[in-house]
Amino acid sequence: MKFVPYFTYTAIAAILLLNSSQSLAQSMSTPYSVYGVGDIDPRTYNHNIGMGSTGLALKTTLFSSGNNPASVAGMQRSFFMLETNGTFKSVGYSGKAITNDNKSNSDFTIKKLSLSTKLNSVWASGIGFKQYSSVNYQFQTTKPIEGSEQNYLIQYSGDGGLNSYYWNNAFALGKNLSLGVTSSFLSGSVNQTETITESSGNVVQSLRKDYYKQFHFDYGLIYTAAISKKWNLALGGRFAQQTKLNKERSLTVIANSDSLISQDVIQTSSFSLPQSYGAGIAFYNKTGTTTFAADYSHDNWTSLNYKGSGWKLVNSDRFSVGAEFASFKQTLNKTAQKRSFQLGAFINNSYLQVKNYQINDYGITAGLTRSLNNGLLYTIGAEAGTRGTINSNLIKENYVQLSLTLSFRDYLFSKGRKYD
């Protein structure tokens, strides 16, 4: 099995999918992404997606990435893992503002791409890209013309979001304790276009771009111990300090296709991400065939005091539980997962409060993993849930989400020879 061709073909396929998703993703309208840096998705989009994205206490023995920065310390030595995820989401909207023209939508997005390996018996490392937040909305309103009974028609649309480019390092300190840190560079732009149509037919369009960038660090640990002859207990923790993102705003104004204003930077400021932490617990048998896990995460948004007309950012909490039932086989002289089935559920009290209602998210999940003979594993995850409320003329989302994670595993080479 040759390293270079498999790696090259898989990487090219992932890049092509990534490029195609940039246009496909724009068909989706996410109304609550108008606030802050967009819609921040807490899901992990890895092998644990079918467990409600539960897994702060789980090591990634056979996969490239996990929920905890310490997860990759559990990888098997002598292998590299290349992993990518694509997700399709279909949403139905309800509420007073919803009509037959905007009652549903869908999109497909590449969520992540990662490459990890166990470098020696202690150190595992990985690099990757993942979507941190997304912006995609469109709505319209009217504004009265001063001194007249007529109104302007104003349309707002937004796109963009932040991406995380990360380097994950984890260390196994003995058989029981693993520590890890994920160093990320967050960057991207949040864009809003305001289009004003006057009664005379003149169109004035203002494009505002807010570009964000900063380094961000997540820390994690996992401790495992035997609690009986057949069962193990694992405890996991994750912590991230408050991070201040640098922000630069540019503005372009166009009237009837003629540029009136074009300024690269008109304002510099910042936007902070909150201090956050999480804890997880897992029980699994020593054969690895049965796993039960639960997670809790908290983000301290309230202390940052972000608010506007009718909205504010508040503390968020997420609870999730999951179970996995797996079977294994021997391949490449190592243990590999043959297949697994997952179930999960979650409750997410989000960071956004609009008109005194916190925008909450509830859902159930399921997942199926299969291994192919050429070193490729695939995980299909399904999720059904509801988000938001129709109270106070807000919008409720009922959605179904399908996720495909592809993981390719092969030996590393050292001077043309395989090593263990």
RODO-2510 file (C-alpha; in nm, 4 decimals, decimal comma):
residues 420
     n   res          X          Y          Z
     1     m     0,0000     0,0000     0,0000
     2     k     0,1665     0,3209    -0,1153
     3     f     0,1515     0,6243     0,1090
     4     v     0,1838     0,9032    -0,1499
     5     p    -0,0907     0,8046    -0,3998
     6     y    -0,3546     0,7355    -0,1334
     7     f    -0,2737     1,0541     0,0545
     8     t    -0,2703     1,2612    -0,2649
     9     y    -0,5978     1,1252    -0,4025
    10     t    -0,7776     1,1680    -0,0704
    11     a    -0,6472     1,5216    -0,0226
    12     i    -0,7473     1,6242    -0,3760
    13     a    -1,0979     1,4839    -0,3256
    14     a    -1,1334     1,6724     0,0008
    15     i    -1,0177     1,9998    -0,1568
    16     l    -1,2617     1,9610    -0,4443
    17     l    -1,5457     1,8986    -0,1989
    18     l    -1,4371     2,1998     0,0047
    19     n    -1,4419     2,4277    -0,2976
    20     s    -1,7795     2,3024    -0,4170
    21     s    -1,9357     2,3492    -0,0743
    22     q    -1,8624     2,7211    -0,0724
    23     s    -2,1324     2,7818    -0,3317
    24     l    -2,3747     2,5149    -0,2114
    25     a    -2,3727     2,6484     0,1424
    26     q    -2,5109     2,9831     0,0312
    27     s    -2,8542     2,8343    -0,0394
    28     m    -2,9177     2,7979     0,3335
    29     s    -3,0769     3,0751     0,5379
    30     t    -2,9863     3,0773     0,9081
    31     p    -3,1893     3,3616     1,0588
    32     y    -3,0146     3,3694     1,3981
    33     s    -2,6698     3,4071     1,2387
    34     v    -2,7318     3,7835     1,2128
    35     y    -2,5940     3,8280     1,5667
    36     g    -2,2309     3,8376     1,6839
    37     v    -1,9814     3,6474     1,4684
    38     g    -2,2559     3,4268     1,3273
    39     d    -2,3997     3,0913     1,4238
    40     i    -2,1456     2,9019     1,6404
    41     d    -2,2102     2,5291     1,6091
    42     p    -2,1053     2,3188     1,9157
    43     r    -2,1133     1,9869     1,7247
    44     t    -1,7822     1,8088     1,6728
    45     y    -1,8431     1,6504     1,3276
    46     n    -1,6221     1,3484     1,3905
    47     h    -1,6794     0,9819     1,4756
    48     n    -1,8874     1,0834     1,7812
    49     i    -2,1521     1,2679     1,5779
    50     g    -2,4015     0,9810     1,6226
    51     m    -2,3600     1,0039     2,0020
    52     g    -2,4953     1,3583     2,0120
    53     s    -2,1330     1,4807     1,9735
    54     t    -2,0617     1,3356     2,3186
    55     g    -1,7020     1,2393     2,3911
    56     l    -1,5021     1,4684     2,6211
    57     a    -1,3875     1,1583     2,8109
    58     l    -1,3170     0,9416     2,5041
    59     k    -0,9818     0,8849     2,3347
    60     t    -0,9676     0,8538     1,9559
    61     t    -0,7994     0,5148     1,9250
    62     l    -0,8887     0,4628     1,5579
    63     f    -0,9830     0,8116     1,4380
    64     s    -0,8135     1,1422     1,3563
    65     s    -0,9890     1,3845     1,5903
    66     g    -1,1954     1,3959     1,9066
    67     n    -1,3881     1,6294     2,1333
    68     n    -1,1016     1,6777     2,3773
    69     p    -0,7527     1,8170     2,2930
    70     a    -0,6116     1,5145     2,4790
    71     s    -0,8093     1,2642     2,2686
    72     v    -0,5507     1,1868     2,0003
    73     a    -0,3061     1,0537     2,2629
    74     g    -0,5012     0,7273     2,2325
    75     m    -0,4152     0,6754     1,8635
    76     q    -0,2249     0,3647     1,7546
    77     r     0,1403     0,4258     1,6796
    78     s     0,2778     0,3818     1,3240
    79     f    -0,0413     0,5031     1,1556
    80     f    -0,1605     0,8330     1,0149
    81     m    -0,5298     0,9200     0,9872
    82     l    -0,6786     1,1591     0,7299
    83     e    -1,0373     1,2628     0,8021
    84     t    -1,2991     1,4876     0,6450
    85     n    -1,6680     1,5555     0,7093
    86     g    -1,9486     1,6807     0,4869
    87     t    -2,2959     1,7587     0,6209
    88     f    -2,6335     1,8072     0,4531
    89     k    -2,9025     1,9941     0,6457
    90     s    -3,2697     2,0462     0,5620
    91     v    -3,4719     2,2964     0,7658
    92     g    -3,8396     2,3831     0,7867
    93     y    -3,9279     2,7241     0,9356
    94     s    -4,2386     2,8325     1,1222
    95     g    -4,3500     3,1662     1,2641
    96     k    -4,5449     3,4776     1,1723
    97     a    -4,2755     3,6029     0,9348
    98     i    -4,2654     3,2744     0,7379
    99     t    -4,4468     3,2398     0,4050
   100     n    -4,4635     2,9693     0,1394
   101     d    -4,1638     3,1321    -0,0306
   102     n    -3,9294     3,0946     0,2668
   103     k    -4,0693     2,8073     0,4741
   104     s    -3,7832     2,5635     0,4016
   105     n    -3,4259     2,5450     0,2816
   106     s    -3,1227     2,3171     0,2702
   107     d    -2,7466     2,3195     0,2267
   108     f    -2,4348     2,1056     0,2076
   109     t    -2,1129     2,2110     0,3839
   110     i    -1,7656     2,0682     0,4414
   111     k    -1,7226     2,0993     0,8180
   112     k    -1,3643     1,9837     0,8699
   113     l    -1,0450     1,8302     0,7324
   114     s    -0,7769     1,6850     0,9605
   115     l    -0,4573     1,4796     0,9550
   116     s    -0,3211     1,3146     1,2742
   117     t    -0,0590     1,0621     1,3749
   118     k     0,1004     0,9050     1,6833
   119     l     0,4643     1,0115     1,6540
   120     n     0,5990     0,7929     1,9349
   121     s     0,4720     0,6115     2,2420
   122     v     0,3988     0,9416     2,4190
   123     w     0,3289     1,2153     2,1643
   124     a     0,0429     1,2428     1,9135
   125     s    -0,0078     1,5404     1,6860
   126     g    -0,2536     1,6613     1,4250
   127     i    -0,3355     1,9576     1,2025
   128     g    -0,6662     2,0557     1,0514
   129     f    -0,9309     2,2987     0,9425
   130     k    -1,2883     2,3267     1,0690
   131     q    -1,5760     2,5680     1,0434
   132     y    -1,6115     2,7741     1,3621
   133     s    -1,9138     2,9896     1,2758
   134     s    -2,1381     3,0500     0,9759
   135     v    -2,3416     3,3470     0,8531
   136     n    -2,6256     3,3092     0,6051
   137     y    -2,9476     3,5089     0,6371
   138     q    -3,1809     3,7322     0,4380
   139     f    -3,4729     3,9485     0,5429
   140     q    -3,6426     4,2691     0,4359
   141     t    -3,8182     4,5609     0,6010
   142     t    -3,9426     4,9103     0,5203
   143     k    -3,8304     5,2515     0,6428
   144     p    -4,0333     5,5733     0,6126
   145     i    -3,9043     5,8556     0,3929
   146     e    -3,8662     6,1693     0,6027
   147     g    -4,1343     6,4255     0,5159
   148     s    -4,3331     6,1750     0,3089
   149     e    -4,5894     5,8987     0,3575
   150     q    -4,3869     5,6691     0,1345
   151     n    -4,1406     5,4007     0,2500
   152     y    -3,8073     5,2678     0,1360
   153     l    -3,7833     4,8921     0,0792
   154     i    -3,4702     4,7672     0,2553
   155     q    -3,3252     4,4186     0,2165
   156     y    -3,0504     4,2771     0,4389
   157     s    -2,8430     3,9713     0,3568
   158     g    -2,5415     3,8200     0,5290
   159     d    -2,2775     3,5599     0,4517
   160     g    -1,9344     3,4462     0,5661
   161     g    -1,8203     3,3215     0,9047
   162     l    -1,5046     3,2175     1,0889
   163     n    -1,2785     2,9194     1,0281
   164     s    -1,0375     2,7516     1,2690
   165     y    -0,6955     2,6366     1,1458
   166     y    -0,5523     2,4274     1,4258
   167     w    -0,2574     2,2244     1,5527
   168     n    -0,3390     1,9636     1,8153
   169     n    -0,0756     1,8062     2,0411
   170     a    -0,1460     1,5420     2,3056
   171     f     0,0765     1,3468     2,5430
   172     a     0,0167     1,0151     2,7180
   173     l     0,1618     1,0389     3,0706
   174     g     0,1598     0,6740     3,1696
   175     k    -0,1320     0,4394     3,1053
   176     n    -0,4009     0,6462     3,2726
   177     l    -0,3494     1,0198     3,2109
   178     s    -0,3417     1,2150     2,8842
   179     l    -0,2962     1,5906     2,8407
   180     g    -0,3483     1,7995     2,5292
   181     v    -0,3583     2,1482     2,3824
   182     t    -0,5147     2,2708     2,0583
   183     s    -0,3587     2,5875     1,9160
   184     s    -0,5933     2,7531     1,6666
   185     f    -0,5846     3,0525     1,4393
   186     l    -0,9373     3,1881     1,3971
   187     s    -1,0032     3,4070     1,0949
   188     g    -1,2774     3,5027     0,8539
   189     s    -1,5180     3,7782     0,7600
   190     v    -1,8779     3,8468     0,8577
   191     n    -2,0449     4,0315     0,5707
   192     q    -2,3726     4,2234     0,5557
   193     t    -2,5262     4,3824     0,2455
   194     e    -2,7964     4,6486     0,2817
   195     t    -2,9958     4,7153    -0,0369
   196     i    -3,2275     5,0201    -0,0432
   197     t    -3,4767     5,0473    -0,3290
   198     e    -3,6235     5,3950    -0,3653
   199     s    -3,9690     5,4665    -0,5087
   200     s    -3,7981     5,6176    -0,8150
   201     g    -3,6303     5,2840    -0,8851
   202     n    -3,2836     5,3914    -0,7708
   203     v    -3,0932     5,1208    -0,5817
   204     v    -2,8307     5,1991    -0,3171
   205     q    -2,6278     4,9079    -0,1865
   206     s    -2,3932     4,9123     0,1143
   207     l    -2,1548     4,6222     0,1748
   208     r    -2,0013     4,6007     0,5234
   209     k    -1,7251     4,3488     0,5913
   210     d    -1,5985     4,2719     0,9413
   211     y    -1,2752     4,0716     0,9289
   212     y    -1,1712     3,8861     1,2463
   213     k    -0,8451     3,7157     1,3391
   214     q    -0,6688     3,5889     1,6518
   215     f    -0,5026     3,2851     1,8094
   216     h    -0,7099     3,0671     2,0399
   217     f    -0,6086     2,7853     2,2777
   218     d    -0,8011     2,4898     2,4200
   219     y    -0,6635     2,2638     2,6922
   220     g    -0,7798     1,9164     2,7870
   221     l    -0,7125     1,6059     2,9950
   222     i    -0,8467     1,2518     3,0073
   223     y    -0,8010     1,0100     3,2964
   224     t    -0,8914     0,6418     3,2691
   225     a    -0,9043     0,3697     3,5343
   226     a    -1,0369     0,0154     3,5705
   227     i    -1,3402    -0,0135     3,7973
   228     s    -1,3911    -0,3892     3,7556
   229     k    -1,2499    -0,6838     3,5659
   230     k    -1,4616    -0,5965     3,2646
   231     w    -1,5290    -0,2205     3,2812
   232     n    -1,3247     0,1013     3,2687
   233     l    -1,4128     0,4539     3,3785
   234     a    -1,2911     0,7644     3,1927
   235     l    -1,3110     1,1276     3,3034
   236     g    -1,2407     1,4200     3,0722
   237     g    -1,2122     1,7946     3,1052
   238     r    -1,1683     2,0851     2,8619
   239     f    -1,0924     2,4535     2,9249
   240     a    -1,0490     2,7616     2,7038
   241     q    -0,9617     3,1113     2,8196
   242     q    -1,1396     3,4241     2,7000
   243     t    -1,0053     3,5283     2,3591
   244     k    -1,0230     3,8792     2,2129
   245     l    -1,0566     3,8720     1,8334
   246     n    -0,9145     4,1670     1,6409
   247     k    -1,1746     4,3180     1,4087
   248     e    -1,1336     4,5402     1,1009
   249     r    -1,4352     4,6872     0,9213
   250     s    -1,4453     4,7932     0,5566
   251     l    -1,7302     4,9612     0,3680
   252     t    -1,8363     4,9820     0,0057
   253     v    -2,1368     5,1871    -0,1157
   254     i    -2,2746     5,1454    -0,4677
   255     a    -2,5580     5,3451    -0,6280
   256     n    -2,6997     5,2072    -0,9530
   257     s    -2,3780     5,0105    -1,0163
   258     d    -2,1582     5,3191    -0,9576
   259     s    -1,9184     5,3034    -0,6633
   260     l    -1,9671     5,5975    -0,4243
   261     i    -1,7518     5,4837    -0,1308
   262     s    -1,4810     5,2186    -0,1205
   263     q    -1,2709     5,2118     0,1949
   264     d    -1,0542     4,9182     0,3004
   265     v    -1,0582     4,9901     0,6754
   266     i    -1,2910     5,2422     0,8359
   267     q    -1,2873     5,1050     1,1911
   268     t    -1,0819     4,8740     1,4140
   269     s    -1,2237     4,7146     1,7277
   270     s    -1,2544     4,3703     1,8880
   271     f    -1,4983     4,0930     1,9713
   272     s    -1,4314     3,8518     2,2571
   273     l    -1,5043     3,4822     2,2775
   274     p    -1,5909     3,3727     2,6320
   275     q    -1,4164     3,1573     2,8831
   276     s    -1,5543     2,8067     2,8404
   277     y    -1,5176     2,4682     3,0027
   278     g    -1,6599     2,1205     2,9824
   279     a    -1,6519     1,7856     3,1613
   280     g    -1,7325     1,4349     3,0502
   281     i    -1,7643     1,0846     3,1888
   282     a    -1,7632     0,7514     3,0074
   283     f    -1,7997     0,3835     3,0928
   284     y    -1,6732     0,1236     2,8467
   285     n    -1,5907    -0,2459     2,8608
   286     k    -1,2306    -0,3558     2,8137
   287     t    -1,3026    -0,5078     2,4737
   288     g    -1,4280    -0,1672     2,3549
   289     t    -1,7511    -0,3117     2,2212
   290     t    -1,9850    -0,1095     2,4493
   291     t    -1,9477     0,2562     2,5508
   292     f    -2,1748     0,4918     2,7454
   293     a    -2,0849     0,8612     2,7770
   294     a    -2,2209     1,1953     2,8976
   295     d    -2,0920     1,5558     2,8581
   296     y    -2,1610     1,9002     3,0005
   297     s    -2,0231     2,2266     2,8561
   298     h    -2,0577     2,5903     2,9667
   299     d    -1,9705     2,9175     2,7868
   300     n    -1,9578     3,2356     2,9964
   301     w    -2,1034     3,4910     2,7501
   302     t    -2,2975     3,7039     3,0026
   303     s    -1,9832     3,8618     3,1498
   304     l    -1,8885     4,0018     2,8068
   305     n    -2,2028     4,2216     2,8046
   306     y    -2,2813     4,1995     2,4312
   307     k    -2,6308     4,3251     2,3548
   308     g    -2,8350     4,5301     2,1118
   309     s    -3,1922     4,6254     2,0373
   310     g    -3,4009     4,3291     2,1594
   311     w    -3,1115     4,0829     2,1901
   312     k    -2,8126     3,9921     2,4053
   313     l    -2,5585     3,7149     2,4480
   314     v    -2,6068     3,5035     2,7623
   315     n    -2,4406     3,2072     2,9304
   316     s    -2,4917     2,8838     2,7402
   317     d    -2,5040     2,5230     2,8610
   318     r    -2,5019     2,2003     2,6641
   319     f    -2,5869     1,8514     2,7946
   320     s    -2,5450     1,5391     2,5829
   321     v    -2,5482     1,1625     2,6249
   322     g    -2,4536     0,8834     2,3889
   323     a    -2,3888     0,5118     2,3505
   324     e    -2,1868     0,3062     2,1024
   325     f    -2,1934    -0,0669     2,0253
   326     a    -1,8978    -0,1853     1,8156
   327     s    -1,7230    -0,4894     1,6723
   328     f    -1,3553    -0,5165     1,5758
   329     k    -1,1206    -0,7002     1,3405
   330     q    -0,7458    -0,7393     1,2900
   331     t    -0,5985    -0,5547     0,9912
   332     l    -0,2447    -0,4362     0,9111
   333     n    -0,1377    -0,6265     1,2253
   334     k    -0,3454    -0,3849     1,4323
   335     t    -0,6958    -0,3711     1,5753
   336     a    -0,9491    -0,1833     1,3619
   337     q    -1,3162    -0,1141     1,4104
   338     k    -1,5272    -0,3289     1,1797
   339     r    -1,8596    -0,1595     1,2439
   340     s    -2,0417     0,0322     1,5147
   341     f    -2,3850     0,1737     1,5888
   342     q    -2,4428     0,4899     1,7936
   343     l    -2,7351     0,6634     1,9628
   344     g    -2,7424     1,0019     2,1360
   345     a    -2,9406     1,3050     2,2480
   346     f    -2,8611     1,6628     2,3487
   347     i    -3,0050     1,9829     2,4979
   348     n    -2,8322     2,3072     2,4043
   349     n    -2,9314     2,6312     2,5781
   350     s    -2,7572     2,8616     2,3336
   351     y    -2,5710     3,1877     2,3901
   352     l    -2,8362     3,3951     2,2099
   353     q    -3,1383     3,5568     2,3758
   354     v    -3,3842     3,7460     2,1532
   355     k    -3,6899     3,9305     2,2867
   356     n    -3,6307     3,7673     2,6278
   357     y    -3,6332     3,4145     2,4798
   358     q    -3,3171     3,2047     2,4837
   359     i    -3,2765     3,0284     2,1490
   360     n    -3,2566     2,6638     2,2573
   361     d    -3,1788     2,3539     2,0545
   362     y    -3,2935     1,9941     2,1221
   363     g    -3,2193     1,6849     1,9193
   364     i    -3,1659     1,3099     1,8892
   365     t    -2,8911     1,1412     1,6878
   366     a    -2,7866     0,8079     1,5426
   367     g    -2,4729     0,6918     1,3653
   368     l    -2,3296     0,3957     1,1762
   369     t    -1,9593     0,3276     1,1131
   370     r    -1,8264     0,0696     0,8685
   371     s    -1,4712    -0,0262     0,7758
   372     l    -1,3657    -0,1100     0,4207
   373     n    -1,0712    -0,3326     0,3321
   374     n    -0,8575    -0,0523     0,1852
   375     g    -0,8107     0,1350     0,5130
   376     l    -1,1138     0,3584     0,4657
   377     l    -1,3756     0,4013     0,7383
   378     y    -1,6983     0,5924     0,6980
   379     t    -1,9409     0,7189     0,9598
   380     i    -2,2937     0,8194     0,8648
   381     g    -2,4659     1,0329     1,1256
   382     a    -2,8304     1,1404     1,1357
   383     e    -2,9839     1,4098     1,3551
   384     a    -3,3363     1,5423     1,3997
   385     g    -3,4074     1,8430     1,6166
   386     t    -3,5804     2,1725     1,6789
   387     r    -3,4383     2,5175     1,7481
   388     g    -3,5925     2,8485     1,8503
   389     t    -3,9529     2,9473     1,9198
   390     i    -4,2497     3,1148     1,7480
   391     n    -4,3205     3,3327     2,0546
   392     s    -4,2845     3,7119     2,0112
   393     n    -4,2816     3,6706     1,6309
   394     l    -3,9572     3,4733     1,6367
   395     i    -3,8684     3,1844     1,4062
   396     k    -3,8652     2,8154     1,4918
   397     e    -3,6498     2,5704     1,2979
   398     n    -3,7315     2,2001     1,2621
   399     y    -3,4403     2,0275     1,0937
   400     v    -3,2926     1,7000     0,9763
   401     q    -2,9179     1,6703     0,9316
   402     l    -2,7147     1,3956     0,7603
   403     s    -2,3410     1,3801     0,8109
   404     l    -2,0717     1,1742     0,6371
   405     t    -1,7257     1,1393     0,7937
   406     l    -1,4554     0,9685     0,5881
   407     s    -1,1416     0,8441     0,7650
   408     f    -0,8448     0,6981     0,5779
   409     r    -0,5801     0,5076     0,7743
   410     d    -0,2409     0,3843     0,6557
   411     y     0,1114     0,3158     0,7814
   412     l     0,3640     0,5949     0,8129
   413     f     0,7007     0,5389     0,6508
   414     s     1,0444     0,6202     0,7876
   415     k     1,3263     0,6058     0,5287
   416     g     1,1191     0,3703     0,3216
   417     r     1,0507     0,1284     0,6082
   418     k     0,7453     0,0776     0,8246
   419     y     0,7984     0,1234     1,1950
   420     d     0,6201     0,0419     1,5187
***
